[in-house]
Amino acid sequence: MPNLKCHDHTCDHNYCTHCTKRGIQVSNTAYCRSYEKRREDDSKIAQWEFEFASDMPFSLNTDEHEVFCNADTCRHYDNMKCTVHHLRVDKKSVGPKCINYIKKY
């Protein structure tokens, strides 16, 4: 499972580059389909939930996620899964995009 860092801070699931979802969907054009625009009043709840989970003694404190990918033209694609170890999602003008996408030869 990839270690996921998301740099689209407008997403409801993002807190300090940590995605609070256990798994994300990536489109065939490498955009994150799990993105949900954050409402202003939700930011404090996401912060509390993340801090609580990280402080628990049984927490693994990792950012490993299931990444269900439809970008079958990507070098890291393997049967609807992403095989990259460190996945980064960045904010782009049309939405959050996986920057690890490398076109297969």
RAFENFEN-V178895 format. One record per residue. RES is the residue in one small letter. PHI is phi in radians with two decimals (none if undefined). Layout:
res=RES phi=PHI
res=RES phi=PHI
This chain:
res=m phi=none
res=p phi=-1.22
res=n phi=-1.47
res=l phi=-1.80
res=k phi=-2.18
res=c phi=-1.95
res=h phi=-1.94
res=d phi=-1.78
res=h phi=-1.35
res=t phi=-1.56
res=c phi=-1.43
res=d phi=-1.14
res=h phi=-1.63
res=n phi=-1.74
res=y phi=-2.43
res=c phi=0.95
res=t phi=1.25
res=h phi=-1.69
res=c phi=-1.50
res=t phi=-1.49
res=k phi=-1.48
res=r phi=-1.39
res=g phi=-2.61
res=i phi=-2.23
res=q phi=-1.84
res=v phi=-2.10
res=s phi=-1.31
res=n phi=-1.21
res=t phi=-1.83
res=a phi=1.29
res=y phi=-1.67
res=c phi=-1.30
res=r phi=-1.46
res=s phi=-1.53
res=y phi=-1.09
res=e phi=-2.37
res=k phi=-1.07
res=r phi=-1.31
res=r phi=-1.51
res=e phi=-0.97
res=d phi=-1.30
res=d phi=-1.51
res=s phi=-1.13
res=k phi=-1.23
res=i phi=-1.14
res=a phi=-1.07
res=q phi=-1.10
res=w phi=-1.12
res=e phi=-1.08
res=f phi=-1.17
res=e phi=-1.09
res=f phi=-1.09
res=a phi=-1.12
res=s phi=-1.26
res=d phi=-1.48
res=m phi=-1.18
res=p phi=-1.12
res=f phi=-1.60
res=s phi=-1.21
res=l phi=-1.50
res=n phi=0.94
res=t phi=-2.04
res=d phi=-1.96
res=e phi=-1.40
res=h phi=-2.39
res=e phi=-1.34
res=v phi=-2.09
res=f phi=-1.64
res=c phi=-1.98
res=n phi=-1.87
res=a phi=-1.44
res=d phi=-1.24
res=t phi=-1.61
res=c phi=-1.56
res=r phi=-1.08
res=h phi=-1.57
res=y phi=-1.36
res=d phi=-2.57
res=n phi=0.94
res=m phi=1.28
res=k phi=-2.15
res=c phi=-1.69
res=t phi=-1.81
res=v phi=-1.23
res=h phi=-1.45
res=h phi=-2.20
res=l phi=-1.71
res=r phi=-2.17
res=v phi=-2.01
res=d phi=-2.05
res=k phi=-1.33
res=k phi=-2.08
res=s phi=-1.07
res=v phi=-1.86
res=g phi=2.42
res=p phi=-1.29
res=k phi=-2.26
res=c phi=-1.23
res=i phi=-1.56
res=n phi=-1.48
res=y phi=-1.05
res=i phi=-2.27
res=k phi=-1.13
res=k phi=-1.16
res=y phi=-1.52
